[in-house]
Amino acid sequence: MNLSENFDVAVLGGTGKLGTGLGARLAVSGMSVFLGSRREETGVTSALRLKAKLSGFDTAADVAGGSNHEAALRARVVIVAVPAFALGDMLPALAVSLADKVVVSTAVPVRFAGGVATLEQRSHSMAEDVARMLPHSHVAGAFHTVSNVNLGHVELPLSEDILITSDSGRAFSETAAIVDLIDNARPVNAGALANSGLTESLAVLLISINATYHSHSGIVISGIP
Ligand SMILES: NC(=O)c1ccc[n+]([C@@H]2O[C@H](COP(=O)([O-])OP(=O)(O)OC[C@H]3O[C@@H](n4cnc5c(N)ncnc54)[C@H](OP(=O)(O)O)[C@@H]3O)[C@@H](O)[C@H]2O)c1
């Protein structure tokens, strides 16, 4: 198996709602994408399904899939798109493979009870926890406020801001470079990784707004260039 870093971006949990939405959007934006899964064959199948969906788009770059472990090895930038509760079991086992890479946390600590979304009260954000689990990686938080539905509608521009938090200049700039390639999306520097609790909680606010308005709302920050 060739495990070189020859994909632009890899997604852990690339088979899920956010992972496939991101995979589609990034591929249509010209980035090669590797979709990871706990089961190699699920990753492969998801990639084949995504390739079929994108077959009419001239711009779509290569998409492949396999295990999360392979995904961790196949790109310099790895987006983590698994449920928040799964991170503690999954990431420590991948820490060596993810060393010296940019790792982007998308996880929102949300609880659903009776159809209502609430923010799980925690002392640290999920992105800060990811950084603690991966001490040799360059961690950013991003994509919390974007809906997988909007990502998946690749025929439409993504007219939203993507708030990026990080303590690493490299993690910020490589994540921002990815966002910059997406049609109409704008990367916004949302400051230190310690601000991730704010961006993660914004996602819970949007889930509540979406439930009221039957929408897929996102964030646009006014007054910045
Ligand atoms: N959905 C959105 O619009 C959205 C927006 C912003 C942020 N997020 C965040 O993105 C992350 C993924 O959300 P999602 O809606 O895409 O979730 P999801 O569809 O429920 O799950 C994503 C993938 O995670 C993997 N997974 C599930 N349980 C796991 C476990 N116990 N251990 C390891 N992997 C597991 C599964 O892949 P395999 O079975 O193939 O391994 C699944 O396809 C969450 O942290 C969420 O807060 C989501």
The ligand as a MOL file (V3000), in Angstrom:
LIG
                    3D

  0  0  0     0  0            999 V3000
M  V30 BEGIN CTAB
M  V30 COUNTS 48 52 0 0 0
M  V30 BEGIN ATOM
M  V30 1 N -23.2000 17.6670 10.4070 0
M  V30 2 C -22.8670 18.9590 10.3560 0
M  V30 3 O -23.4700 19.7300 9.5980 0
M  V30 4 C -21.7430 19.4830 11.2160 0
M  V30 5 C -21.4110 20.8410 11.1310 0
M  V30 6 C -20.3540 21.3270 11.8950 0
M  V30 7 C -19.6450 20.4760 12.7190 0
M  V30 8 N -19.9880 19.1610 12.7970 0 CHG=1
M  V30 9 C -19.1970 18.2690 13.6450 0
M  V30 10 O -18.6120 17.3070 12.7870 0
M  V30 11 C -18.4810 16.0580 13.4560 0
M  V30 12 C -19.1680 14.9840 12.6040 0
M  V30 13 O -20.5300 15.3080 12.5180 0
M  V30 14 P -21.4940 14.4490 11.5680 0
M  V30 15 O -22.8080 15.1170 11.6140 0
M  V30 16 O -20.8250 14.2190 10.2650 0 CHG=-1
M  V30 17 O -21.5560 13.0760 12.3880 0
M  V30 18 P -21.9550 11.6190 11.9190 0
M  V30 19 O -22.4290 11.6290 10.5070 0
M  V30 20 O -22.8930 11.0920 12.9610 0
M  V30 21 O -20.6010 10.8100 12.0950 0
M  V30 22 C -19.4810 11.0330 11.2870 0
M  V30 23 C -18.6550 9.7700 11.1950 0
M  V30 24 O -18.0300 9.5320 12.4400 0
M  V30 25 C -17.7260 8.1380 12.5250 0
M  V30 26 N -18.0240 7.6810 13.8760 0
M  V30 27 C -19.2440 7.5600 14.4620 0
M  V30 28 N -19.1210 7.0820 15.7240 0
M  V30 29 C -17.7890 6.9060 15.9300 0
M  V30 30 C -17.0180 6.4300 17.0160 0
M  V30 31 N -17.5940 6.0380 18.1710 0
M  V30 32 N -15.6690 6.3640 16.8720 0
M  V30 33 C -15.0840 6.7550 15.7130 0
M  V30 34 N -15.7630 7.2070 14.6350 0
M  V30 35 C -17.0960 7.2830 14.7590 0
M  V30 36 C -18.5850 7.4190 11.4950 0
M  V30 37 O -17.7310 6.9300 10.4720 0
M  V30 38 P -17.4040 5.3600 10.2850 0
M  V30 39 O -18.5620 4.5810 10.8110 0
M  V30 40 O -17.2510 5.2490 8.8140 0
M  V30 41 O -16.1400 5.1520 11.0490 0
M  V30 42 C -19.4630 8.5110 10.9300 0
M  V30 43 O -19.7220 8.3720 9.5540 0
M  V30 44 C -19.1350 16.2230 14.8230 0
M  V30 45 O -18.1420 16.4040 15.8130 0
M  V30 46 C -19.9960 17.4770 14.6620 0
M  V30 47 O -20.1380 18.1940 15.8890 0
M  V30 48 C -21.0150 18.6420 12.0640 0
M  V30 END ATOM
M  V30 BEGIN BOND
M  V30 1 1 1 2
M  V30 2 2 2 3
M  V30 3 1 2 4
M  V30 4 1 4 5
M  V30 5 2 4 48
M  V30 6 2 5 6
M  V30 7 1 6 7
M  V30 8 2 7 8
M  V30 9 1 8 9
M  V30 10 1 8 48
M  V30 11 1 9 10
M  V30 12 1 9 46
M  V30 13 1 10 11
M  V30 14 1 11 12
M  V30 15 1 11 44
M  V30 16 1 12 13
M  V30 17 1 13 14
M  V30 18 2 14 15
M  V30 19 1 14 16
M  V30 20 1 14 17
M  V30 21 1 17 18
M  V30 22 2 18 19
M  V30 23 1 18 20
M  V30 24 1 18 21
M  V30 25 1 21 22
M  V30 26 1 22 23
M  V30 27 1 23 24
M  V30 28 1 23 42
M  V30 29 1 24 25
M  V30 30 1 25 26
M  V30 31 1 25 36
M  V30 32 1 26 27
M  V30 33 1 26 35
M  V30 34 2 27 28
M  V30 35 1 28 29
M  V30 36 1 29 30
M  V30 37 2 29 35
M  V30 38 1 30 31
M  V30 39 2 30 32
M  V30 40 1 32 33
M  V30 41 2 33 34
M  V30 42 1 34 35
M  V30 43 1 36 37
M  V30 44 1 36 42
M  V30 45 1 37 38
M  V30 46 2 38 39
M  V30 47 1 38 40
M  V30 48 1 38 41
M  V30 49 1 42 43
M  V30 50 1 44 45
M  V30 51 1 44 46
M  V30 52 1 46 47
M  V30 END BOND
M  V30 END CTAB
M  END
